[in-house]
């Protein structure tokens, strides 16, 4: 690809002026939203890496240190420190791409504010579940929770933090579980009502 053609392509894609297009190589790449499985993450990461390598090639950026800077700056803020440390001693593009994939995979597995999770009992293998508008007949009258063999929408809970943080800090963050379907928060009312006999 001719450099002028590449600059025109990147200008159209990012709507930058010519001086910015010359100085940037796709540094604002973000991982797409809607990635909810490792398979989707793998596919999107592969597309990202392919695009990154193509842009570096077309811009004739062969220096690994310069490639590190661009790849590092494409990481979301929450990955930056970890990403920088892991990319420091890398000396080839293959190592750089492999490390980038590891950073993305590791950070994708972390539970964050807004993550959707299922709570599985280790011994029984059952999932903490609830059904919208199915309430206890006695006691609090609150929405009923139960252990269910099925992993379905009734077993999905949204993680929320009291603080406006991206990740929980061990022993410093209050974590709440909000039922995905009903939007009701899981609560403990110790001492107020007796547990129903099951």
C-alpha positions in Angstrom: 0.0 0.0 0.0 1.3 3.4 -1.0 1.9 5.6 2.1 -0.5 8.3 0.8 -3.2 5.7 0.3 -2.6 4.4 3.8 -2.9 8.0 5.2 -6.1 8.5 3.3 -7.5 5.2 4.7 -6.6 6.0 8.2 -7.9 9.6 7.9 -11.3 8.3 6.7 -11.4 5.7 9.5 -10.4 7.9 12.3 -11.3 11.4 10.8 -7.9 12.8 11.7 -6.1 15.5 9.9 -3.0 14.7 7.9 -0.5 15.6 10.5 -2.2 13.4 13.1 -2.5 10.5 10.7 1.2 10.6 10.0 2.1 10.5 13.7 -0.4 7.8 14.8 -0.8 4.1 14.0 -4.2 3.1 15.2 -3.5 3.9 18.8 -7.1 4.3 19.7 -8.1 0.7 19.0 -10.4 -0.6 21.7 -11.6 -4.1 22.2 -15.2 -4.3 21.0 -18.1 -4.5 23.5 -20.2 -7.6 23.6 -17.5 -10.2 24.1 -19.0 -12.7 26.5 -17.1 -15.8 25.8 -13.5 -16.9 25.4 -14.2 -17.9 21.8 -15.5 -14.4 20.9 -12.5 -12.9 22.7 -10.1 -15.1 20.7 -11.7 -14.1 17.4 -11.7 -10.4 18.2 -8.2 -10.5 19.6 -7.0 -12.2 16.4 -8.7 -9.5 14.2 -7.1 -6.8 16.3 -3.7 -8.3 16.0 -4.0 -8.8 12.3 -5.1 -5.2 11.9 -2.3 -4.0 14.1 0.4 -5.9 12.2 -1.0 -4.7 8.8 -1.0 -1.1 10.0 2.6 -1.4 11.3 3.7 -3.0 8.0 1.9 -0.3 5.8 3.4 2.5 7.9 6.9 0.8 7.7 7.1 0.6 11.5 9.6 -2.2 12.1 11.2 -1.1 15.3 9.9 -3.4 18.1 10.1 -0.5 20.7 7.9 1.7 18.6 5.5 -1.2 18.0 5.4 -1.8 21.8 4.4 1.8 22.3 1.5 1.6 19.9 0.3 -1.7 21.2 0.7 -0.6 24.8 -1.3 2.6 24.1 -4.1 0.6 22.6 -4.7 -1.2 25.9 -7.6 0.0 28.1 -6.5 2.0 31.2 -7.1 -0.9 33.5 -4.5 -3.1 31.7 -1.8 -0.4 31.3 0.4 -1.1 34.3 0.3 -4.9 33.9 0.8 -4.6 30.2 3.8 -2.2 30.5 5.6 -4.5 32.9 5.0 -7.6 30.8 6.1 -5.9 27.5 9.3 -4.4 28.9 11.8 -7.2 28.0 10.2 -8.3 24.7 12.5 -8.3 21.7 10.4 -9.6 18.8 6.9 -9.0 17.3 6.0 -12.6 17.8 6.8 -12.3 21.6 4.9 -9.0 21.7 1.8 -10.5 20.1 1.9 -13.5 22.4 2.2 -11.4 25.5 -0.6 -9.1 24.4 -2.9 -12.1 23.9 -2.0 -13.3 27.4 -2.7 -9.8 29.0 -6.1 -9.7 27.2 -7.0 -13.3 28.2 -6.0 -12.8 31.9 -7.8 -9.5 32.3 -10.9 -10.8 30.5 -11.2 -13.5 33.3 -11.3 -11.0 36.1 -14.6 -10.1 37.8 -15.3 -6.4 37.4 -18.0 -3.9 38.4 -20.9 -4.9 36.1 -19.8 -8.5 35.5 -22.5 -11.1 35.1 -21.7 -14.3 37.1 -23.4 -17.5 38.3 -22.8 -18.6 41.9 -22.3 -22.4 42.0 -22.3 -24.3 45.3 -19.1 -26.4 45.3 -20.5 -29.5 46.9 -23.9 -29.8 45.3 -23.1 -28.2 41.9 -26.3 -26.2 42.1 -26.6 -22.5 41.2 -28.1 -19.7 43.4 -31.2 -18.8 41.5 -34.3 -16.6 41.8 -37.4 -15.9 39.7 -39.0 -12.5 39.3 -42.2 -12.1 41.3 -41.7 -15.4 43.1 -41.7 -14.3 46.8 -41.6 -16.0 50.2 -45.1 -16.6 51.6 -44.0 -15.9 55.1 -41.4 -13.8 56.8 -40.0 -10.9 54.7 -42.2 -11.6 51.7 -39.1 -10.8 49.6 -38.1 -12.4 46.3 -37.3 -16.1 46.9 -33.8 -17.5 46.3 -33.1 -21.2 45.8 -30.5 -23.7 44.6 -31.2 -24.9 41.1 -29.6 -27.6 38.9 -29.9 -25.5 35.8 -27.6 -22.7 34.7 -30.1 -20.4 33.0 -31.1 -16.7 33.2 -32.5 -17.2 36.6 -29.1 -18.1 37.9 -27.3 -15.0 36.6 -26.3 -12.2 39.0 -24.7 -8.8 38.2 -21.8 -7.7 40.4 -21.9 -4.1 41.6 -19.6 -2.3 43.9 -20.5 0.5 46.3 -17.5 2.6 45.1 -17.3 3.6 41.5 -14.3 1.3 40.9 -13.5 -0.9 37.9 -12.1 -3.8 39.9 -12.6 -4.9 43.5 -9.8 -4.5 46.0 -9.3 -7.4 48.3 -11.0 -6.7 51.7 -11.6 -3.0 50.7 -14.6 -3.2 48.4 -18.2 -4.0 49.2 -19.7 -6.3 46.6 -23.4 -6.7 45.9 -25.2 -9.2 43.8 -28.2 -8.0 41.7 -30.4 -10.6 40.0 -30.1 -10.1 36.3 -33.8 -10.6 35.4 -35.6 -9.0 38.3 -32.9 -6.3 39.2 -33.5 -7.2 42.9 -30.4 -7.2 45.1 -29.5 -10.3 47.1 -29.7 -9.4 50.8 -29.1 -11.0 54.2 -31.7 -10.2 56.9 -30.1 -12.0 59.8 -32.1 -12.0 63.0 -35.3 -10.5 61.5 -36.9 -13.6 60.0 -36.5 -17.3 60.4 -35.3 -19.3 57.4 -38.0 -21.3 55.7 -37.7 -25.1 56.1 -36.7 -26.7 52.9 
